[in-house]
Amino acid sequence: MNQTEIHSYLKRFFQEHESPLLEESQGHLHVQLSIDMDKALMNRPFYWHYLEKINGIPNPMKLTLITDPAAAPEDLKGEKVHFGSPRLHQIFNTAMKKGSYSLLYESVKPETASLPLKPWLNINGAVSYLCDHKKDRFFSIGLSLITGEIIEGMYETISGKNFHEQIPDYCFTVAPIIKVRSGIERIKTFLYSGLEKEDHSWASDAVCRWRKDEQLLEGFYQEEEEKPEVYYLEKEALKAQYEPKIEINIINGGLFYFYNHPLHPGKEKHL
C-alpha cells in the first residue's frame, strides 16, 4: 500500500465517518473529527465520561495526518502515517469494529432508456508476514457477481469514480448470478492461491535463525539434568518470536453497482 493509496483511503474513511476535511494537500489531511471518531481514535475516555456526566458541550479534536512529507506544507505539525504505523493500524481496526461496508451506485445520467447497473463485490484487507520481522501488504480485490471476473487493485481503480448512496434515476440493478457469500469464497480462494505461489524463503530463513538460537539455549542448559522452568519459558519465547505465520485481516468491503466496466469506462468486458 503506497502513500497515495493511504492518502486516498484515509480521505474516504473520514468522509464516510462524518469527519470533514478542513484542509488537504497531496501530502496531508487536516480533519475535524466527529464525536464517534474522537472517541475511537484519540484515547480520551475520561474527558468523554466527565462531559457526559455534566451534560457538557462536546468539543471533538482535530487531527492532522501527513501522508507524504515531501508534498505537505513546510513545518506542518502532524502525525506521519505509513503502512505499518500505529495510527494507520488503529484506523484499520476502527473500520473493522464498525463493520465498514459500502453499498454504492455508479453516478450515471441516462439520456434515453433505463440503464442496468451490474454488481461487483470489493474486499480490502491486509496480509501480514510474521516472524522475528514483520511485513504488511495491502490488497483490494474486486469480483464481478455476474461474470466472476476478478480485478486486483480494485480500490485504486474505483477511487476516482463518483458514486451515489441511492440508485440513480432511471437505472435498475441486475440481480447477481453469484451470491455474495460465494463471491467472498472465490476471493479467498484467489488470495490463497496467490500466497501459495509467492517466494517463502523469508519463512525458511526465520526457521534457520530460530534453530540457531535454540542451539544456543540447549548449550546453555546442557549440563542441567532436569531443565528448570525458565528453560521451557525461553523455548516458548523463541517459538513466539521466530515461528513464521501469515495473517489476513479484512479492513472493509462493499457492493458496488456499475454501468461501465471498472477498468474500461464506456464499454463492457465479458469473459
Backbone bond lengths (Angstrom), bond angles and torsions (degrees), N, CA, C in turn:
res aa  C-N    CA-C-N  psi(-1)  N-CA   C-N-CA  omega(-1)  CA-C   N-CA-C  phi
1 M - - - 1.461 - - 1.520 107.97 -
2 N 1.327 117.65 110.10 1.457 119.42 -177.69 1.521 110.91 -83.72
3 Q 1.339 116.02 176.29 1.461 120.06 -172.99 1.527 112.27 -66.84
4 T 1.324 117.43 -33.84 1.464 120.07 177.53 1.525 110.45 -64.42
5 E 1.322 117.25 -41.38 1.454 121.66 178.14 1.526 111.15 -65.68
6 I 1.338 115.96 -39.75 1.463 120.22 177.76 1.530 110.23 -62.38
7 H 1.333 116.09 -44.57 1.467 120.82 179.45 1.522 110.43 -58.87
8 S 1.326 116.47 -46.54 1.457 121.46 -179.29 1.524 111.01 -64.22
9 Y 1.329 116.63 -41.66 1.458 120.95 179.57 1.529 110.81 -62.98
10 L 1.335 116.96 -47.01 1.462 120.73 -178.54 1.524 111.33 -62.55
11 K 1.319 115.81 -41.74 1.463 120.14 179.86 1.522 110.68 -59.16
12 R 1.323 116.25 -48.07 1.459 119.47 -179.45 1.527 110.88 -68.03
13 F 1.323 117.68 -38.30 1.465 121.24 179.70 1.520 110.79 -57.19
14 F 1.335 117.02 -49.86 1.456 119.66 -177.28 1.523 111.94 -70.04
15 Q 1.317 117.04 -35.54 1.462 119.40 176.88 1.514 110.97 -63.52
16 E 1.337 116.65 -39.96 1.461 120.31 -179.22 1.522 112.04 -71.11
17 H 1.348 117.21 -19.23 1.464 120.76 -178.55 1.525 111.52 -111.79
18 E 1.342 115.05 31.62 1.469 122.51 169.52 1.524 112.68 56.17
19 S 1.329 115.63 39.53 1.463 121.80 176.55 1.524 107.99 -120.12
20 P 1.336 117.35 94.85 1.469 120.63 -171.95 1.523 113.23 -67.96
21 L 1.333 115.13 149.50 1.453 121.88 175.42 1.528 108.86 -79.47
22 L 1.326 117.03 125.30 1.457 121.80 177.16 1.526 111.22 -90.71
23 E 1.325 114.76 -29.43 1.463 120.28 -178.68 1.523 107.84 -159.41
24 E 1.335 115.73 145.31 1.462 120.12 -179.21 1.514 110.04 -150.78
25 S 1.319 115.62 140.04 1.463 122.53 167.40 1.519 106.61 -130.43
26 Q 1.310 117.66 -176.32 1.464 119.89 177.45 1.520 111.70 -67.24
27 G 1.327 116.66 -15.88 1.462 119.57 -175.75 1.500 115.71 -118.72
28 H 1.347 118.86 3.62 1.461 118.12 179.96 1.528 111.36 -157.50
29 L 1.334 114.22 161.50 1.457 123.10 174.42 1.516 108.17 -132.85
30 H 1.337 116.57 130.40 1.464 121.60 174.31 1.519 106.61 -114.09
31 V 1.335 116.07 116.22 1.457 121.51 -166.16 1.524 110.51 -121.34
32 Q 1.336 115.32 137.09 1.461 121.06 168.13 1.519 108.02 -90.34
33 L 1.315 116.37 110.05 1.457 120.17 -176.24 1.522 111.16 -71.63
34 S 1.312 115.02 143.08 1.459 120.08 169.67 1.529 108.27 -73.90
35 I 1.314 115.98 170.14 1.465 119.66 178.13 1.523 110.68 -59.84
36 D 1.336 116.62 -44.87 1.471 120.31 -179.62 1.525 111.55 -62.47
37 M 1.345 117.07 -40.48 1.454 119.90 -179.24 1.520 111.61 -71.99
38 D 1.316 117.92 -34.06 1.467 120.46 175.08 1.525 109.24 -62.30
39 K 1.322 116.11 -46.09 1.471 119.76 179.77 1.528 111.55 -63.48
40 A 1.326 116.47 -35.79 1.463 120.49 -176.14 1.521 112.65 -77.88
41 L 1.351 117.77 -32.58 1.466 120.50 -168.49 1.521 115.30 -112.07
42 M 1.335 118.41 -25.96 1.466 119.13 -166.83 1.522 114.55 -100.09
43 N 1.323 118.34 -0.74 1.466 122.28 172.63 1.533 111.62 55.23
44 R 1.336 115.94 56.08 1.468 120.86 178.34 1.535 110.53 -125.08
45 P 1.316 118.31 55.22 1.475 118.97 -175.99 1.523 113.51 -62.86
46 F 1.361 116.35 -36.37 1.461 118.59 -177.69 1.524 110.81 -69.84
47 Y 1.324 117.36 -36.92 1.463 121.17 177.64 1.519 110.20 -60.65
48 W 1.332 116.37 -48.55 1.458 119.50 -176.73 1.521 111.56 -70.75
49 H 1.322 116.93 -34.48 1.464 119.82 176.91 1.528 110.51 -64.20
50 Y 1.335 116.59 -44.26 1.467 121.00 179.79 1.521 110.66 -66.16
51 L 1.336 116.68 -43.81 1.464 121.20 -178.10 1.529 110.99 -61.48
52 E 1.315 115.65 -43.98 1.457 119.40 -179.83 1.529 111.00 -69.03
53 K 1.325 116.81 -30.30 1.458 120.90 179.89 1.518 111.40 -68.54
54 I 1.344 117.24 -38.50 1.468 121.02 -178.70 1.526 111.88 -95.94
55 N 1.346 115.18 2.59 1.467 120.17 -178.70 1.528 111.04 58.23
56 G 1.328 116.02 44.08 1.459 121.48 -177.67 1.517 112.91 -81.96
57 I 1.322 115.21 175.25 1.464 121.44 179.72 1.526 108.68 -86.89
58 P 1.314 119.01 122.60 1.475 120.78 -177.14 1.519 111.96 -69.57
59 N 1.313 114.95 144.70 1.469 121.51 178.67 1.525 108.62 -134.76
60 P 1.324 117.48 75.79 1.473 119.70 -178.99 1.520 111.51 -62.77
61 M 1.314 115.26 150.23 1.459 121.27 -174.09 1.524 111.59 -79.31
62 K 1.323 114.08 165.47 1.467 122.33 170.57 1.520 107.82 -101.92
63 L 1.318 116.92 151.99 1.461 121.73 -176.58 1.520 109.29 -134.44
64 T 1.336 115.73 130.29 1.461 121.17 177.04 1.517 108.83 -112.62
65 L 1.328 116.00 121.21 1.458 122.16 -179.38 1.524 108.98 -116.95
66 I 1.324 115.84 128.54 1.460 121.83 -179.33 1.519 108.10 -101.96
67 T 1.325 115.74 113.95 1.466 120.69 -178.27 1.524 112.25 -96.68
68 D 1.330 116.74 -20.08 1.476 121.37 178.96 1.524 107.98 -152.49
69 P 1.339 118.12 97.83 1.467 120.71 -176.78 1.528 113.24 -56.40
70 A 1.332 117.61 -32.97 1.460 120.45 -178.44 1.522 111.90 -68.92
71 A 1.339 117.10 -27.80 1.459 120.71 -177.50 1.524 113.33 -100.31
72 A 1.334 116.43 -7.01 1.466 120.75 -179.36 1.530 110.05 -84.46
73 P 1.326 118.38 158.41 1.471 120.86 176.45 1.526 111.44 -57.57
74 E 1.317 116.37 146.44 1.461 121.25 180.00 1.523 110.26 -63.18
75 D 1.327 115.03 145.17 1.469 123.07 177.13 1.530 113.22 61.08
76 L 1.324 117.18 19.73 1.454 120.40 177.30 1.529 109.66 -70.63
77 K 1.299 116.16 130.74 1.458 121.04 177.51 1.520 109.12 -96.49
78 G 1.314 115.33 126.24 1.452 120.36 -179.63 1.514 110.52 -179.25
79 E 1.311 115.75 -178.38 1.467 121.42 -179.61 1.521 110.00 -93.99
80 K 1.315 116.27 129.01 1.465 120.23 175.25 1.521 108.57 -81.00
81 V 1.328 115.51 128.79 1.460 119.98 179.95 1.523 109.66 -119.34
82 H 1.301 114.86 138.67 1.458 122.33 176.09 1.520 106.81 -149.53
83 F 1.327 116.46 168.31 1.454 119.29 -178.24 1.522 108.94 -66.15
84 G 1.321 116.11 118.91 1.450 121.46 -176.06 1.506 113.10 108.55
85 S 1.331 117.78 -12.36 1.466 120.74 179.82 1.528 109.44 -72.54
86 P 1.342 117.07 148.01 1.475 120.37 -177.52 1.526 113.09 -57.16
87 R 1.331 117.73 -40.20 1.461 119.93 -177.66 1.525 111.30 -64.87
88 L 1.340 116.98 -41.52 1.457 119.34 -179.42 1.523 110.65 -67.00
89 H 1.338 117.17 -40.03 1.462 119.49 177.19 1.527 110.83 -64.88
90 Q 1.338 116.47 -35.50 1.467 119.76 176.65 1.529 110.83 -62.50
91 I 1.324 115.99 -41.12 1.465 120.31 178.70 1.527 110.76 -67.57
92 F 1.338 117.16 -40.67 1.462 120.21 175.28 1.533 110.38 -58.06
93 N 1.331 116.01 -46.42 1.461 120.21 -178.49 1.519 111.24 -64.39
94 T 1.331 116.50 -37.68 1.461 120.37 177.56 1.513 110.69 -63.54
95 A 1.337 116.39 -41.96 1.467 120.13 178.29 1.520 110.64 -61.40
96 M 1.343 116.93 -40.39 1.465 120.19 -179.77 1.529 111.18 -67.96
97 K 1.348 117.17 -42.04 1.464 120.75 -179.18 1.517 111.62 -63.58
98 K 1.316 115.68 -35.26 1.457 119.92 -178.47 1.523 111.86 -85.82
99 G 1.340 115.89 3.38 1.457 119.78 176.77 1.511 112.16 59.97
100 S 1.331 114.75 49.47 1.463 119.44 -175.56 1.522 110.94 -60.51
101 Y 1.313 115.33 112.75 1.460 121.24 -178.51 1.519 107.76 -144.19
102 S 1.319 116.86 130.73 1.459 121.66 -176.05 1.522 110.81 -111.89
103 L 1.323 115.80 143.77 1.454 123.06 169.43 1.519 106.06 -127.31
104 L 1.338 116.03 104.84 1.458 120.53 -171.89 1.523 110.93 -131.97
105 Y 1.337 114.08 155.05 1.457 121.51 -178.06 1.531 109.62 -123.43
106 E 1.332 115.76 135.27 1.451 119.90 179.40 1.531 110.09 -59.86
107 S 1.341 114.61 138.05 1.458 120.14 179.42 1.531 109.35 -77.39
108 V 1.318 116.33 108.22 1.469 122.02 177.88 1.525 108.65 -134.09
109 K 1.329 115.38 155.23 1.465 121.37 179.13 1.527 109.00 -127.16
110 P 1.327 116.49 96.81 1.465 119.18 179.28 1.529 111.31 -59.51
111 E 1.317 116.18 135.11 1.466 120.30 178.94 1.524 111.61 -90.85
112 T 1.324 116.75 -32.01 1.462 119.34 -178.94 1.529 110.67 -132.52
113 A 1.322 116.27 -78.46 1.463 120.86 -174.38 1.527 110.97 -88.26
114 S 1.310 115.68 168.55 1.459 121.29 174.80 1.528 110.35 -67.53
115 L 1.318 115.94 148.88 1.459 120.96 -177.82 1.525 110.20 -112.32
116 P 1.347 117.04 137.37 1.468 120.16 176.51 1.526 110.88 -82.99
117 L 1.299 117.09 136.80 1.463 122.81 176.63 1.524 107.80 -111.76
118 K 1.340 116.15 124.96 1.463 121.18 -173.13 1.524 111.03 -104.02
119 P 1.335 117.69 140.17 1.467 121.70 -171.87 1.527 113.96 -82.94
120 W 1.328 114.61 136.12 1.460 123.11 172.50 1.530 108.24 -126.79
121 L 1.311 115.52 134.40 1.461 121.84 175.20 1.522 108.72 -95.09
122 N 1.332 116.82 132.48 1.464 121.73 179.46 1.527 109.84 -125.30
123 I 1.326 116.65 128.28 1.458 121.53 176.59 1.524 109.09 -124.39
124 N 1.331 116.02 127.30 1.464 122.95 177.57 1.521 109.24 -111.70
125 G 1.314 116.43 138.85 1.454 119.05 -179.71 1.510 111.57 -165.39
126 A 1.317 115.29 -169.31 1.455 121.15 -178.33 1.518 109.98 -137.64
127 V 1.313 115.48 139.05 1.462 122.55 172.55 1.519 107.74 -103.63
128 S 1.329 117.09 125.38 1.464 122.34 179.28 1.520 109.31 -111.57
129 Y 1.339 115.57 125.30 1.461 122.53 176.51 1.524 106.76 -99.54
130 L 1.329 116.83 115.18 1.459 121.04 -169.85 1.519 112.08 -118.83
131 C 1.307 115.89 131.85 1.469 124.03 166.88 1.526 104.57 -156.42
132 D 1.353 118.62 -134.99 1.457 118.37 173.12 1.525 110.68 -77.80
133 H 1.321 116.73 -6.46 1.455 123.20 169.56 1.527 107.12 -121.24
134 K 1.323 116.54 167.56 1.452 119.93 179.66 1.519 110.08 -138.34
135 K 1.315 115.64 139.06 1.455 121.59 175.99 1.523 108.29 -137.83
136 D 1.333 116.13 135.61 1.457 121.46 178.86 1.519 109.82 -115.29
137 R 1.319 114.78 145.82 1.467 120.77 176.65 1.515 109.07 -137.24
138 F 1.319 115.97 127.55 1.453 121.84 179.17 1.525 110.07 -83.69
139 F 1.315 117.09 142.35 1.463 119.85 173.98 1.527 109.35 -133.41
140 S 1.305 114.98 150.38 1.460 122.50 175.88 1.526 106.85 -142.96
141 I 1.314 116.17 112.08 1.462 121.72 -173.53 1.522 109.71 -120.89
142 G 1.334 115.10 129.36 1.451 120.81 176.89 1.518 110.73 -112.01
143 L 1.327 116.08 142.75 1.471 121.80 -179.31 1.523 109.23 -132.06
144 S 1.324 116.19 125.39 1.458 120.32 174.03 1.525 109.10 -71.41
145 L 1.328 116.17 124.49 1.461 120.01 178.53 1.530 111.72 -83.27
146 I 1.339 115.68 7.12 1.459 120.97 174.02 1.523 110.50 -105.21
147 T 1.344 117.12 -51.40 1.465 120.71 -174.02 1.516 114.03 -102.83
148 G 1.334 117.58 -18.64 1.460 120.40 -175.14 1.520 113.43 85.07
149 E 1.332 117.26 2.76 1.469 120.39 178.70 1.525 109.93 -62.61
150 I 1.331 116.84 142.32 1.459 122.25 179.39 1.523 109.75 -116.84
151 I 1.331 115.56 135.76 1.462 122.61 176.71 1.518 108.83 -121.29
152 E 1.331 116.66 125.21 1.462 120.75 171.76 1.527 108.73 -87.18
153 G 1.336 115.98 152.54 1.455 119.54 -177.98 1.523 111.60 69.66
154 M 1.329 116.21 34.64 1.467 120.70 -175.25 1.525 111.41 -63.74
155 Y 1.317 116.95 -39.91 1.469 120.01 -177.41 1.522 110.49 -59.20
156 E 1.340 116.81 -45.99 1.453 120.29 -179.75 1.535 110.65 -66.32
157 T 1.338 115.99 -35.18 1.459 120.38 -178.28 1.520 111.96 -63.36
158 I 1.343 116.62 -39.01 1.465 119.26 -173.51 1.530 113.54 -104.04
159 S 1.341 117.57 -0.80 1.467 119.62 -173.43 1.530 112.59 -63.88
160 G 1.344 117.63 -26.10 1.456 119.64 -179.36 1.517 113.84 -92.90
161 K 1.327 117.69 2.01 1.462 120.94 -177.59 1.531 110.55 -88.18
162 N 1.303 115.84 158.73 1.458 121.82 178.34 1.525 110.31 -99.36
163 F 1.336 114.68 136.01 1.454 120.33 -178.78 1.523 110.59 -131.04
164 H 1.336 114.66 158.21 1.462 121.86 173.22 1.521 108.54 -117.90
165 E 1.332 115.26 149.53 1.457 119.40 174.20 1.524 111.27 -78.97
166 Q 1.328 116.70 -20.33 1.459 121.63 176.52 1.527 108.79 -111.69
167 I 1.322 116.84 148.88 1.452 120.21 -179.79 1.529 109.50 -63.58
168 P 1.326 118.38 131.59 1.468 120.74 -179.04 1.534 111.85 -61.63
169 D 1.322 114.91 154.75 1.465 120.16 177.96 1.529 110.80 -58.88
170 Y 1.315 114.32 145.25 1.462 122.46 175.96 1.540 112.73 62.48
171 C 1.314 116.14 26.31 1.470 121.20 174.60 1.521 108.59 -121.04
172 F 1.325 115.91 157.64 1.453 119.94 175.36 1.521 108.55 -141.37
173 T 1.314 116.57 152.46 1.461 121.47 -177.82 1.519 110.74 -93.31
174 V 1.316 114.89 141.73 1.464 121.52 176.52 1.527 108.15 -88.59
175 A 1.300 116.79 130.15 1.466 120.81 -179.89 1.521 110.14 -64.03
176 P 1.325 118.08 133.74 1.464 120.01 -179.28 1.521 112.29 -66.83
177 I 1.319 115.29 140.92 1.462 120.91 173.19 1.531 109.18 -81.88
178 I 1.339 114.88 -37.17 1.470 121.62 178.07 1.523 108.17 -98.52
179 K 1.304 117.79 125.01 1.455 121.29 178.94 1.526 110.34 -70.17
180 V 1.339 116.19 155.10 1.464 120.87 -176.56 1.527 111.21 -58.53
181 R 1.320 117.20 -45.08 1.474 119.92 -179.30 1.523 110.97 -59.86
182 S 1.331 116.47 -42.80 1.459 120.71 177.48 1.526 110.33 -65.91
183 G 1.329 116.76 -36.50 1.464 120.90 177.98 1.519 111.53 -62.77
184 I 1.331 115.76 -40.59 1.474 120.04 177.99 1.520 110.07 -62.01
185 E 1.335 116.84 -41.87 1.466 120.33 179.12 1.527 110.91 -64.49
186 R 1.330 117.57 -38.41 1.463 120.47 177.50 1.522 111.10 -63.44
187 I 1.324 116.24 -41.40 1.469 120.02 178.90 1.526 110.18 -65.27
188 K 1.333 117.14 -41.23 1.468 120.72 177.41 1.524 110.56 -60.78
189 T 1.325 116.77 -44.70 1.468 120.87 179.46 1.523 110.71 -61.36
190 F 1.330 116.14 -43.45 1.464 121.40 178.32 1.530 110.66 -61.51
191 L 1.314 116.34 -43.39 1.465 121.15 -178.79 1.529 110.72 -66.26
192 Y 1.339 117.32 -45.98 1.467 121.01 -179.70 1.522 111.11 -64.78
193 S 1.320 116.66 -38.03 1.464 120.40 178.58 1.522 110.64 -62.07
194 G 1.322 116.61 -40.71 1.456 120.39 177.66 1.518 112.02 -65.28
195 L 1.320 116.34 -39.90 1.466 120.13 179.74 1.525 111.35 -64.40
196 E 1.327 116.68 -37.59 1.470 119.91 -179.76 1.519 112.20 -64.80
197 K 1.327 117.08 -27.42 1.462 121.17 -177.82 1.533 112.47 -86.72
198 E 1.315 117.73 -8.08 1.457 120.19 -177.24 1.527 111.58 -74.18
199 D 1.313 115.71 162.50 1.461 122.73 174.53 1.530 108.39 -77.64
200 H 1.324 116.39 118.53 1.464 120.69 -178.24 1.527 111.39 -108.63
201 S 1.313 116.82 29.77 1.466 119.97 177.67 1.527 111.03 -62.86
202 W 1.353 117.10 -27.16 1.457 120.44 177.79 1.537 110.61 -58.78
203 A 1.340 116.47 -35.47 1.461 120.57 179.95 1.526 110.77 -71.74
204 S 1.334 116.32 -41.96 1.467 120.13 178.15 1.526 110.71 -63.26
205 D 1.318 116.43 -40.36 1.469 120.59 178.74 1.523 110.60 -64.11
206 A 1.346 116.49 -39.12 1.465 119.89 178.87 1.522 110.99 -64.94
207 V 1.331 116.79 -39.79 1.467 120.52 178.69 1.522 110.29 -64.59
208 C 1.324 118.00 -38.22 1.474 121.15 177.12 1.521 110.78 -61.84
209 R 1.342 116.36 -44.40 1.473 119.48 178.42 1.523 110.42 -64.89
210 W 1.319 115.82 -36.56 1.460 121.43 178.01 1.528 110.48 -61.90
211 R 1.343 117.40 -47.33 1.468 121.48 -178.44 1.534 111.40 -64.16
212 K 1.328 116.86 -37.64 1.471 119.94 178.84 1.520 111.10 -63.67
213 D 1.326 116.56 -43.64 1.464 119.40 178.92 1.526 111.34 -69.18
214 E 1.319 117.26 -31.87 1.462 120.54 176.09 1.530 110.42 -66.37
215 Q 1.342 116.56 -38.52 1.462 120.21 178.11 1.523 110.85 -63.43
216 L 1.329 116.46 -39.95 1.461 120.23 176.27 1.523 110.80 -62.88
217 L 1.329 115.54 -41.22 1.465 119.96 178.87 1.524 110.56 -63.59
218 E 1.326 116.16 -45.35 1.462 119.52 179.79 1.531 110.90 -62.15
219 G 1.339 116.24 -40.52 1.456 119.56 179.32 1.512 112.38 -63.35
220 F 1.331 115.74 -35.35 1.460 119.96 -178.62 1.533 111.61 -67.32
221 Y 1.350 115.66 -32.02 1.466 119.08 -176.18 1.540 112.39 -110.88
222 Q 1.340 117.63 15.20 1.457 119.35 -172.71 1.529 113.20 -66.37
223 E 1.308 117.91 -24.33 1.470 119.98 -179.21 1.525 112.16 -88.55
224 E 1.301 116.28 -3.78 1.471 120.04 178.95 1.528 108.95 -82.94
225 E 1.326 117.29 119.70 1.452 120.26 177.92 1.527 110.65 -68.26
226 E 1.299 115.71 -41.31 1.465 120.10 176.91 1.517 107.85 -118.20
227 K 1.303 115.85 116.89 1.456 120.80 -175.55 1.533 110.22 -66.39
228 P 1.322 117.21 133.22 1.467 120.14 176.94 1.534 111.25 -72.82
229 E 1.312 115.45 165.50 1.471 120.28 -178.10 1.530 111.34 -59.91
230 V 1.339 116.53 -35.18 1.462 119.31 -177.65 1.535 111.59 -62.54
231 Y 1.346 116.79 -28.93 1.468 120.51 176.99 1.520 110.47 -60.26
232 Y 1.334 116.09 -47.33 1.456 120.04 -178.22 1.537 111.16 -69.34
233 L 1.322 116.15 -33.54 1.462 119.22 176.82 1.529 111.06 -65.18
234 E 1.333 115.41 -41.78 1.467 119.47 179.44 1.527 110.99 -68.07
235 K 1.326 115.89 -35.49 1.466 120.24 178.60 1.532 110.51 -64.13
236 E 1.338 116.29 -42.44 1.461 120.49 177.61 1.523 111.35 -67.65
237 A 1.344 115.70 -34.52 1.464 119.54 179.10 1.524 110.95 -65.92
238 L 1.326 117.00 -37.45 1.467 120.16 176.89 1.525 110.97 -64.75
239 K 1.332 116.11 -39.89 1.466 119.51 178.31 1.521 110.73 -63.18
240 A 1.336 116.10 -44.91 1.463 120.37 179.74 1.523 111.31 -62.83
241 Q 1.331 116.16 -33.59 1.463 120.00 -177.28 1.528 112.43 -77.09
242 Y 1.313 117.27 -42.82 1.469 120.66 -169.22 1.520 115.87 -102.84
243 E 1.331 118.98 -25.12 1.458 120.58 -171.77 1.536 110.93 -56.61
244 P 1.335 117.97 121.34 1.474 120.24 -178.06 1.528 111.44 -69.96
245 K 1.313 115.07 135.20 1.466 120.91 177.78 1.526 108.44 -144.13
246 I 1.315 114.72 152.71 1.464 121.56 171.86 1.517 107.47 -123.07
247 E 1.324 116.01 124.27 1.457 121.56 178.35 1.525 109.40 -114.02
248 I 1.305 115.81 139.78 1.464 121.77 176.99 1.525 108.24 -117.73
249 N 1.310 116.27 123.23 1.458 121.66 179.49 1.526 109.83 -120.48
250 I 1.317 116.00 129.39 1.457 121.41 176.85 1.529 108.21 -86.44
251 I 1.325 116.45 127.22 1.461 121.47 179.83 1.525 110.49 -90.22
252 N 1.307 116.89 -51.38 1.460 121.23 177.50 1.527 109.09 -163.59
253 G 1.287 115.15 178.19 1.454 119.78 -179.97 1.513 110.23 -159.16
254 G 1.305 115.55 177.95 1.445 118.34 -179.59 1.507 112.44 -171.36
255 L 1.318 113.96 162.56 1.456 122.05 174.24 1.520 106.36 -114.75
256 F 1.338 116.14 119.10 1.459 122.41 -175.92 1.525 108.76 -116.73
257 Y 1.312 115.28 133.05 1.470 120.93 177.60 1.525 109.49 -105.67
258 F 1.354 115.69 122.14 1.458 122.12 -176.91 1.519 110.81 -117.84
259 Y 1.323 114.55 142.67 1.465 119.21 165.33 1.524 108.81 -88.96
260 N 1.333 116.04 -48.15 1.459 121.39 176.59 1.521 109.93 -86.27
261 H 1.314 116.12 149.80 1.459 120.22 175.06 1.532 108.50 -63.75
262 P 1.338 119.13 136.69 1.469 120.99 -177.24 1.526 114.30 -55.72
263 L 1.341 116.86 -35.08 1.461 120.19 -178.43 1.525 113.04 -90.24
264 H 1.318 116.82 -20.09 1.461 120.21 -173.82 1.527 109.87 -134.24
265 P 1.344 117.98 76.98 1.462 120.30 -178.66 1.522 111.58 -55.18
266 G 1.306 114.92 132.57 1.459 119.35 175.68 1.506 113.75 98.66
267 K 1.351 117.00 -10.14 1.460 117.91 178.68 1.521 109.34 -150.10
268 E 1.292 116.47 151.44 1.450 122.60 -179.54 1.523 111.02 -92.76
269 K 1.291 115.69 148.15 1.464 121.38 175.58 1.514 108.57 -117.67
270 H 1.305 116.85 132.10 1.460 120.69 -179.26 1.519 109.69 -121.25
271 L 1.297 115.75 143.13 1.466 120.52 177.83 1.520 109.58 -81.39
